[in-house]
Amino acid sequence: MIRFQQNARPRNDTPSHLFAIGQTVRMKSRTGLVQKTAELFEIKSRLPVKDGSPQYRIRSEQETHERVTTEDNLEPADNPAVANNPAV
């Protein structure tokens, strides 16, 4: 027999999206170094969670196509660590 708990709170296991539609982001460097010409992308839409990370559809002004990526690959474009330490 299955019993349901009265006044039970709904489970919220799904991570929420960190970035808003229209926000400018950049891809995180895979090498850990600051990229010289870090390309900027605009969040076009939010997509469902994949492997525990929210997904986004992003687009760069320099490209004619959109990309899909997970949140763990993105960082805000106004990241002070990148802005204060430009690559030489």
N, C-alpha and C positions, 0 to 999 in steps of 0.2 A: 504494500500500500504506500502510495506517495502522499506525503503531507506537505502542504504549502504553508509557509509562515505568514501570519497576518502582519500587515504593515511592513513587509520586507522592503528594503531599499533595492532599487534596480542595480544590477552589476554594472560597473563602469570600467571594464578592463581595456576598452579601446582607447589608445592614446589620442589626445586631441591635437589638432593641427596647430603648429607654432606660428606659421606665417599666414598673413592675410592676402586675399586676392588684390593684385595691384602693387604689392610690396616688392621692392628691388632686393635681390639676393645675388650671391655668387656661389659657385661650386667650391667646396673645400678642396684644398690642395691634398693630393694623395701622398706627396713626399714629405709633408710637414713643413715645407718651405713656403714663404709668401710668393705668390706668382707675380711676375713682372707686369703682365697685362692681364689681370684678372677680369674675365668677361662678366658683364653684368646681365642678369636675367630678371624678367618680370614674372611674378606668379600670375598665371592666367586662370587656373582653376584648382580646386582641391579634389583629390581622388581618394578612394578607399585605402585603408591601411594594408600594407603588404609586409609580411614577415615582421610585424610589430612596429613598423615605421610608417607614418602617414606619407602618402604620395602627393605629388604636385605635377601639374602641367606647366612648364616654364617656356619662355621665349626670349631670345636675344634680338636686339635690333639689327645685328650684323648677319643674322641667319634668316632664311626664308621658311624654316620649319620650326615646329615646337618639339620639345623634349619632355619625357616623363622621368622623374627621379624621386627618390625617397628623401624624407626630411633629414636623415643622417648624412646626406651628401651636400647639404646646403648650409649657408651661414648668412646672417644679415649683411647687406652691402655696407652699412654704416658701422661695421665692426671696428672699434677703436684700435685693436691690436694691429690690424692691417693698415689702417690709415696713419698711425703714428710710426710705423716701421716700414717705410717703402723699400722695395728691393733695390739693390745697387746694381 
